[in-house]
Amino acid sequence: MAKSSQVRLAVLGAGKMGGILIEALVKQGLVSPKNLFATVAHAGAERKNLVSAVSLGGDNRAAAKKADVILLCVKPQVVGRVVDEIAPELNAGKLLISIAASVPAEYIERRLHAKVPVIRAMPNTPSLVGAGITAISPGKHAAQKHVELAQRLFDAVGKTVVVDEKNMDAITGLSASGPAFIYIILESLAEGGVKVGLSRELATLLAAQMTLGAAKMVIETGHHPALLKDTVTTPAGCTIDGILELEEGGLRVTLIKAVVKAAQRAKELLLTDERA
């Protein structure tokens, strides 16, 4: 494979996540705009956040033909149709990366006419600010060089982890759906601040920066969250009273169940008739 800066990349389905990746890859100098070919589902769709120099069209097959790496960013329900459309342009010398939730690499491989390297990836929306986490899992024809290239591309929007594909639905429920859960928690904390007399603007800033700092403590110290929680919780202090309220409200169990439910739903997104 070519070095990432020289790679010709096709982004099929340049919507929210596709646009985020395009912007980051160009900003980081990993892909030149002249080597980027993006498609959208509907002709005349707005460019929105796409870099102006990026070629934008509606022909998936034409874009795939020009590219070394094809990034599939379409909905799970149309993955089969798009893969069938571009299959004649794919070969063992190209790399296909799919970020479609619930779609196994094997499902894509079965629809291809050649032993095309396929990698399944699951990024999340904090990629927009370079704080994303992307899990990647190689298919049966993907070699280490393909994994390393995918890592370089997704490292442009945050951190990357290589995982066994059997964990991808669970990862979808945790790190892909998880930001929405955190936003609800953050909003609720800010509402608590308003309740005790803070302005909404200040309460939101305090809650957001506190959440960012707490997450950074977990990552940079490597300590278990329970240990870090205990360092804040002093005997007979105010924090333990707050924790008691959280426990009585069932926050811990509710969050666990939210991840489990989201992961279960991730297994169902690929419609039955698409498995034909």
C-alpha positions as CSV (number, residue, x, y, z in Angstrom):
1,M,0.0,0.0,0.0
2,A,1.1,3.6,-0.6
3,K,2.0,5.9,2.3
4,S,-1.1,7.5,3.8
5,S,-0.2,10.9,2.4
6,Q,-0.1,9.5,-1.1
7,V,-3.2,7.3,-0.8
8,R,-6.1,7.9,-3.1
9,L,-9.2,7.7,-0.9
10,A,-12.9,7.3,-1.8
11,V,-15.4,8.2,0.8
12,L,-18.7,6.6,-0.2
13,G,-21.5,8.4,1.7
14,A,-19.9,11.6,2.8
15,G,-22.5,12.5,5.5
16,K,-21.8,13.4,9.1
17,M,-19.1,10.9,9.9
18,G,-17.7,10.8,6.4
19,G,-17.4,14.6,6.4
20,I,-15.6,14.6,9.8
21,L,-13.1,12.1,8.5
22,I,-12.4,14.0,5.3
23,E,-11.9,17.2,7.1
24,A,-9.5,15.6,9.6
25,L,-7.5,13.7,7.0
26,V,-6.9,16.8,4.9
27,K,-6.1,19.0,8.0
28,Q,-3.6,16.4,9.2
29,G,-2.0,16.2,5.7
30,L,-2.7,12.5,5.5
31,V,-4.6,12.7,2.3
32,S,-4.3,15.4,-0.4
33,P,-7.7,16.9,-1.5
34,K,-6.8,16.0,-5.1
35,N,-6.7,12.4,-4.0
36,L,-10.0,12.4,-2.3
37,F,-13.2,11.3,-4.0
38,A,-16.5,11.7,-2.1
39,T,-20.0,10.6,-2.9
40,V,-23.4,11.5,-1.5
41,A,-26.7,9.7,-1.7
42,H,-28.5,12.5,-3.5
43,A,-27.3,14.6,-6.4
44,G,-27.1,18.3,-5.4
45,A,-26.6,17.5,-1.8
46,E,-24.8,20.3,0.1
47,R,-21.1,20.0,0.7
48,K,-21.5,21.2,4.3
49,N,-18.1,20.6,6.0
50,L,-16.4,19.0,3.0
51,V,-13.1,20.6,1.9
52,S,-13.9,22.6,-1.3
53,A,-11.1,20.9,-3.3
54,V,-12.5,17.4,-2.7
55,S,-14.2,15.9,-5.7
56,L,-17.8,15.3,-4.9
57,G,-20.2,13.2,-7.0
58,G,-22.9,10.5,-6.9
59,D,-21.2,7.7,-8.7
60,N,-19.9,5.2,-6.2
61,R,-18.3,2.9,-8.7
62,A,-16.4,5.7,-10.4
63,A,-15.1,6.9,-7.1
64,A,-14.0,3.4,-6.1
65,K,-12.2,2.9,-9.4
66,K,-10.0,5.9,-8.8
67,A,-9.1,5.0,-5.2
68,D,-6.6,2.8,-3.4
69,V,-8.7,2.9,-0.2
70,I,-12.5,2.9,-0.1
71,L,-14.2,4.2,3.0
72,L,-17.7,2.9,3.2
73,C,-19.8,5.3,5.3
74,V,-23.3,4.4,4.3
75,K,-26.2,3.1,6.4
76,P,-26.1,-0.7,7.3
77,Q,-29.3,-1.3,5.3
78,V,-27.7,-0.2,2.0
79,V,-24.2,-1.7,2.4
80,G,-25.0,-4.8,0.3
81,R,-26.3,-2.7,-2.6
82,V,-23.3,-0.3,-2.6
83,V,-20.8,-3.2,-2.3
84,D,-22.4,-5.0,-5.2
85,E,-22.2,-1.7,-7.2
86,I,-18.5,-1.2,-6.6
87,A,-17.4,-4.8,-6.6
88,P,-16.2,-4.8,-10.2
89,E,-13.7,-2.1,-9.4
90,L,-12.2,-3.8,-6.3
91,N,-9.3,-6.2,-6.2
92,A,-6.6,-7.5,-3.8
93,G,-4.6,-4.3,-4.3
94,K,-7.3,-2.1,-2.8
95,L,-8.5,-1.8,0.8
96,L,-12.2,-1.5,1.8
97,I,-13.0,0.0,5.2
98,S,-16.6,-0.1,6.4
99,I,-17.8,2.0,9.3
100,A,-21.4,0.6,9.0
101,A,-22.7,-0.6,12.4
102,S,-23.7,-4.3,12.6
103,V,-22.2,-5.3,9.2
104,P,-19.6,-8.1,9.6
105,A,-16.5,-8.1,7.4
106,E,-17.5,-11.5,6.2
107,Y,-20.8,-10.2,4.9
108,I,-18.9,-7.7,2.7
109,E,-16.3,-10.3,1.6
110,R,-19.0,-12.7,0.4
111,R,-20.3,-10.1,-2.0
112,L,-16.9,-9.4,-3.6
113,H,-15.4,-11.1,-6.7
114,A,-11.8,-11.0,-5.4
115,K,-9.9,-11.5,-2.2
116,V,-10.2,-7.8,-1.3
117,P,-8.8,-6.7,2.1
118,V,-11.7,-5.6,4.3
119,I,-11.5,-3.8,7.6
120,R,-14.5,-3.1,9.8
121,A,-14.2,0.1,11.9
122,M,-16.4,1.9,14.4
123,P,-15.5,5.6,15.1
124,N,-17.6,8.0,17.2
125,T,-18.7,11.6,16.9
126,P,-16.1,13.2,19.2
127,S,-13.8,12.5,16.2
128,L,-15.1,16.0,15.1
129,V,-12.8,17.6,17.7
130,G,-10.0,15.1,17.4
131,A,-11.1,13.2,20.6
132,G,-12.6,10.2,19.0
133,I,-12.0,6.5,19.6
134,T,-12.1,4.1,16.7
135,A,-12.1,0.3,17.0
136,I,-10.9,-1.6,14.0
137,S,-11.1,-5.2,13.1
138,P,-9.4,-6.8,10.1
139,G,-11.2,-9.3,7.8
140,K,-9.7,-12.6,6.6
141,H,-7.8,-11.0,3.7
142,A,-6.5,-7.9,5.5
143,A,-2.8,-8.0,6.3
144,Q,-0.9,-6.1,9.0
145,K,0.0,-3.4,6.5
146,H,-3.7,-2.8,5.9
147,V,-4.4,-2.6,9.7
148,E,-1.5,-0.1,10.1
149,L,-2.8,2.1,7.3
150,A,-6.3,2.1,8.8
151,Q,-4.8,3.1,12.1
152,R,-2.9,6.0,10.6
153,L,-6.1,7.3,9.0
154,F,-8.3,7.0,12.1
155,D,-5.5,8.3,14.4
156,A,-6.2,11.6,12.6
157,V,-9.4,11.9,14.6
158,G,-8.4,10.5,18.0
159,K,-7.3,7.1,19.3
160,T,-7.4,3.7,17.6
161,V,-7.7,0.2,19.0
162,V,-7.5,-3.1,17.2
163,V,-10.1,-5.6,18.4
164,D,-11.6,-9.0,17.7
165,E,-14.6,-8.5,15.5
166,K,-16.8,-10.4,17.9
167,N,-16.6,-7.3,20.2
168,M,-17.7,-4.8,17.6
169,D,-21.4,-4.7,18.5
170,A,-20.5,-4.2,22.2
171,I,-18.1,-1.4,21.2
172,T,-20.9,0.2,19.1
173,G,-23.1,0.2,22.2
174,L,-20.4,1.7,24.4
175,S,-18.2,4.1,22.6
176,A,-20.3,4.9,19.5
177,S,-23.6,5.4,21.4
178,G,-22.0,6.4,24.6
179,P,-21.4,10.1,23.8
180,A,-25.2,10.6,23.8
181,F,-25.4,9.0,27.3
182,I,-22.7,11.3,28.5
183,Y,-24.4,14.4,27.1
184,I,-27.5,13.5,29.1
185,I,-25.4,13.1,32.2
186,L,-23.6,16.4,31.5
187,E,-26.9,18.2,30.9
188,S,-28.3,16.9,34.1
189,L,-25.3,17.9,36.1
190,A,-25.6,21.4,34.6
191,E,-29.3,21.5,35.6
192,G,-28.3,20.6,39.1
193,G,-25.9,23.6,39.1
194,V,-28.8,25.8,37.9
195,K,-30.9,24.4,40.7
196,V,-28.4,25.5,43.3
197,G,-28.0,29.0,41.9
198,L,-25.5,29.0,39.0
199,S,-26.1,30.5,35.7
200,R,-26.8,28.0,32.9
201,E,-23.8,29.1,31.0
202,L,-21.4,28.7,34.0
203,A,-23.0,25.4,35.1
204,T,-22.6,23.9,31.6
205,L,-19.0,25.0,31.4
206,L,-18.2,23.6,34.8
207,A,-20.0,20.3,34.1
208,A,-18.3,20.0,30.7
209,Q,-14.8,20.8,31.8
210,M,-15.2,18.6,34.9
211,T,-16.3,15.7,32.6
212,L,-13.3,16.2,30.4
213,G,-10.9,16.4,33.3
214,A,-12.3,13.2,34.9
215,A,-12.0,11.3,31.7
216,K,-8.4,12.6,31.2
217,M,-7.6,11.4,34.8
218,V,-8.7,7.9,33.9
219,I,-6.7,7.8,30.7
220,E,-3.5,9.4,31.9
221,T,-3.2,7.9,35.3
222,G,-4.3,4.4,34.3
223,H,-6.1,4.1,37.6
224,H,-9.5,2.3,37.9
225,P,-12.4,4.8,38.0
226,A,-13.4,3.4,41.5
227,L,-10.0,4.3,42.9
228,L,-10.3,7.8,41.5
229,K,-13.8,8.1,42.8
230,D,-12.5,7.3,46.3
231,T,-9.9,10.0,46.2
232,V,-12.7,12.6,45.8
233,T,-15.0,11.0,48.4
234,T,-13.9,12.1,51.9
235,P,-15.4,10.7,55.1
236,A,-18.7,12.4,56.0
237,G,-18.2,14.9,53.1
238,C,-20.6,16.3,50.6
239,T,-19.5,13.9,47.8
240,I,-20.7,10.7,49.6
241,D,-24.1,12.3,50.0
242,G,-24.3,12.9,46.3
243,I,-23.1,9.3,45.6
244,L,-25.9,8.0,47.9
245,E,-28.4,9.8,45.8
246,L,-27.0,8.4,42.6
247,E,-27.1,4.9,44.0
248,E,-30.7,5.3,45.2
249,G,-31.7,6.6,41.8
250,G,-30.2,3.5,40.1
251,L,-27.8,5.5,37.9
252,R,-25.2,2.7,37.8
253,V,-27.6,0.0,36.7
254,T,-29.4,2.3,34.3
255,L,-26.1,3.1,32.5
256,I,-25.2,-0.6,32.3
257,K,-28.5,-1.4,30.8
258,A,-28.3,1.5,28.3
259,V,-25.0,0.1,26.9
260,V,-26.4,-3.5,26.8
261,K,-29.6,-2.3,25.0
262,A,-27.6,-0.2,22.5
263,A,-25.3,-3.2,21.8
264,Q,-28.2,-5.5,21.3
265,R,-29.7,-3.1,18.8
266,A,-26.4,-2.9,16.9
267,K,-26.8,-6.6,16.1
268,E,-30.2,-5.9,14.5
269,L,-29.4,-3.0,12.2
270,L,-28.5,-5.1,9.2
271,L,-31.9,-6.2,7.9
272,T,-32.6,-9.9,7.3
273,D,-33.2,-9.5,3.6
274,E,-29.7,-7.8,3.3
275,R,-28.1,-11.1,4.4
276,A,-29.2,-12.8,1.2
